[in-house]
C-alpha cells in the first residue's frame, strides 16, 4: 500500500478577509452529496431569537471528516496549552 504524501500548501487570504467574521452559533446539515456548515451570529435584543449567517461552507463528506480531525486536534492542543499555563 502506497504511503500518502503530505503536501504543504501556500495559503492565500483574500484582501478584506483579514479580520475574519465573528460567529457564536453553528448549524450543520448533511445530504447525500455534501455537508453544509453555516456560521452565524446571534443578534442581541431582537424581538424573536435571530441568527445572521456570516459564512456558509459547503464540503464533501470526506473533507468534513478531515475538518473534524483537524478541528479536534487543534482544540486538544489549545486545551493542553491552557493546562500547562495553569501549572
Backbone bond lengths (Angstrom), bond angles and torsions (degrees), N, CA, C in turn:
res aa  C-N    CA-C-N  psi(-1)  N-CA   C-N-CA  omega(-1)  CA-C   N-CA-C  phi
1 X - - - 1.446 - - 1.526 109.02 -
2 X 1.284 117.46 127.65 1.460 121.84 -177.55 1.519 110.72 -72.88
3 X 1.341 115.16 139.99 1.457 120.01 177.32 1.512 109.89 -73.78
4 X 1.319 114.92 139.16 1.461 120.11 177.66 1.520 108.52 -76.10
5 X 1.333 116.74 126.57 1.452 120.88 -178.88 1.521 110.05 -85.35
6 X 1.332 115.43 136.13 1.463 121.39 176.66 1.517 108.14 -85.28
7 X 1.319 116.00 129.89 1.458 121.02 177.11 1.519 108.88 -105.34
8 X 1.321 116.30 144.54 1.451 121.02 173.51 1.516 107.48 -102.16
9 X 1.322 115.25 124.00 1.451 121.07 -177.39 1.515 111.05 -104.43
10 X 1.310 115.34 145.15 1.456 121.15 171.54 1.532 105.66 -83.50
11 X 1.318 117.29 127.94 1.461 121.79 -178.99 1.521 108.68 -98.56
12 X 1.317 116.11 128.03 1.463 121.40 179.16 1.524 107.92 -115.04
13 X 1.329 116.32 121.86 1.454 122.20 177.53 1.523 107.93 -101.10
14 X 1.331 116.84 113.68 1.468 118.99 -178.13 1.532 112.11 -58.24
15 X 1.315 115.02 145.00 1.453 120.76 179.12 1.527 109.38 -57.61
16 X 1.295 116.29 137.34 1.460 120.88 -179.43 1.526 113.32 95.91
17 X 1.341 116.71 -9.74 1.465 119.90 179.78 1.526 112.53 -105.63
18 X 1.323 117.02 5.83 1.457 120.85 -175.26 1.523 112.94 -57.85
19 X 1.325 117.75 -38.09 1.462 121.36 -176.84 1.520 112.10 -77.59
20 X 1.316 117.72 -18.35 1.450 120.65 -177.77 1.513 111.39 74.16
21 X 1.316 116.29 -168.82 1.461 122.26 178.62 1.519 107.65 -131.49
22 X 1.312 117.02 132.70 1.457 121.38 179.18 1.531 109.50 -79.73
23 X 1.318 116.38 133.25 1.463 121.79 176.19 1.520 108.58 -138.29
24 X 1.327 116.31 137.38 1.459 120.48 176.69 1.534 111.35 -124.76
25 X 1.329 115.46 15.26 1.466 121.38 176.84 1.524 108.51 -149.61
26 X 1.322 115.78 151.10 1.459 120.24 179.63 1.522 109.25 -142.66
27 X 1.304 115.36 146.55 1.460 122.05 176.60 1.523 107.74 -133.50
28 X 1.320 116.64 135.03 1.463 121.30 -178.19 1.522 109.21 -122.20
29 X 1.333 116.33 131.52 1.464 122.35 179.58 1.524 108.68 -128.55
30 X 1.323 116.37 137.68 1.459 122.10 175.49 1.518 109.36 -119.13
31 X 1.323 116.35 144.48 1.457 121.41 166.59 1.525 106.38 -133.13
32 X 1.306 117.83 -170.16 1.466 120.31 -176.91 1.520 113.95 -65.58
33 X 1.328 117.49 -22.44 1.456 120.60 -173.63 1.522 115.35 -107.77
34 X 1.326 117.55 -26.53 1.457 118.52 -170.68 1.526 112.42 -156.62
35 X 1.313 113.32 172.76 1.460 123.09 173.23 1.528 106.28 -117.38
36 X 1.317 116.76 134.20 1.464 121.68 178.84 1.528 107.65 -119.51
37 X 1.330 115.66 123.97 1.463 121.28 178.20 1.521 108.05 -113.99
38 X 1.329 115.41 121.72 1.461 121.33 175.31 1.519 108.60 -104.96
39 X 1.318 116.26 123.52 1.457 122.73 174.42 1.520 106.02 -99.21
40 X 1.336 116.21 131.97 1.455 119.66 -173.11 1.521 111.49 -136.27
41 X 1.326 113.72 165.03 1.452 123.21 177.62 1.525 107.22 -120.22
42 X 1.318 117.03 128.01 1.459 121.56 177.08 1.516 108.42 -76.63
43 X 1.321 116.72 119.68 1.462 120.70 -179.11 1.528 108.64 -79.83
44 X 1.333 116.27 117.73 1.467 119.32 -177.82 1.526 112.21 -74.03
45 X 1.311 115.80 155.57 1.462 123.39 174.49 1.518 114.49 59.24
46 X 1.329 118.37 25.45 1.461 119.47 176.57 1.528 108.43 -88.49
47 X 1.337 116.67 154.31 1.461 121.59 -176.79 1.522 111.56 -62.50
48 X 1.315 116.46 -36.27 1.455 121.23 175.49 1.526 107.63 -126.26
49 X 1.340 117.84 149.58 1.469 119.24 -179.97 1.529 110.81 -53.58
50 X 1.330 116.37 125.15 1.462 121.09 -175.14 1.519 110.37 -132.71
51 X 1.329 115.89 133.89 1.458 122.75 174.04 1.517 108.86 -113.34
52 X 1.324 116.48 133.80 1.461 121.88 174.87 1.519 107.34 -106.48
53 X 1.328 117.03 119.20 1.464 121.16 178.40 1.525 108.28 -69.27
54 X 1.334 115.60 124.97 1.469 120.25 178.42 1.521 111.71 -105.38
55 X 1.344 116.24 -17.23 1.459 120.10 178.64 1.521 109.41 -161.85
56 X 1.320 116.18 140.22 1.463 121.99 174.89 1.517 107.41 -124.78
57 X 1.333 115.20 130.56 1.459 121.21 -179.06 1.519 108.11 -120.86
58 X 1.320 116.85 124.76 1.462 122.84 176.02 1.525 107.62 -108.35
59 X 1.338 116.11 131.64 1.458 118.98 179.73 1.520 110.63 -149.26
60 X 1.322 114.88 161.76 1.460 120.24 176.56 1.524 108.93 -72.84
61 X 1.331 116.14 164.77 1.464 120.10 176.87 1.527 110.85 -60.36
62 X 1.307 116.14 -39.53 1.468 121.19 -179.62 1.526 110.95 -63.23
63 X 1.323 116.27 -43.25 1.460 120.15 178.67 1.527 110.25 -67.09
64 X 1.329 117.53 -35.92 1.466 121.41 178.10 1.527 110.29 -62.97
65 X 1.333 116.98 -40.93 1.466 120.32 177.52 1.526 110.68 -63.18
66 X 1.325 116.85 -42.64 1.455 121.44 178.47 1.529 110.28 -64.09
67 X 1.330 116.57 -42.53 1.463 121.77 178.54 1.524 110.72 -60.11
68 X 1.325 116.92 -43.02 1.462 121.65 178.89 1.527 110.94 -58.78
69 X 1.327 117.35 -44.19 1.466 121.50 179.14 1.528 111.24 -63.81
70 X 1.321 116.16 -45.76 1.472 120.66 -178.94 1.529 110.11 -63.56
71 X 1.331 116.64 -44.99 1.460 120.50 -179.78 1.525 111.22 -64.87
72 X 1.316 117.26 -42.81 1.473 121.39 178.63 1.519 111.28 -61.26
73 X 1.335 117.18 -45.12 1.467 121.08 179.36 1.526 111.64 -64.71
74 X 1.333 117.03 -40.87 1.458 120.52 -179.97 1.528 110.43 -65.39
75 X 1.329 117.28 -40.25 1.457 121.22 178.89 1.525 111.03 -67.37
76 X 1.310 116.97 -40.58 1.460 121.04 177.37 1.528 111.03 -63.16
77 X 1.337 116.87 -43.05 1.469 120.71 176.65 1.518 110.77 -59.49
78 X 1.329 116.78 -44.37 1.465 121.56 -179.65 1.528 110.31 -62.32
79 X 1.343 116.62 -45.82 1.465 120.45 179.19 1.528 110.77 -60.85
80 X 1.310 117.81 -42.47 1.467 121.44 178.74 1.528 111.33 -62.41
81 X 1.323 117.25 -40.49 1.470 120.74 177.93 1.525 110.61 -65.30
82 X 1.329 116.93 -38.22 1.467 120.39 178.34 1.524 110.28 -63.99
83 X 1.307 116.76 -42.89 1.467 121.01 178.81 1.525 110.93 -64.25
84 X 1.317 116.93 -40.25 1.466 121.26 179.25 1.520 110.64 -64.30
85 X 1.314 117.86 -38.70 1.472 121.79 -179.69 1.530 111.74 -69.66
86 X 1.337 117.98 -28.14 1.462 121.58 179.72 1.523 110.78 -71.75
87 X 1.320 116.32 -31.10 1.480 120.47 -175.68 1.484 113.07 -86.21
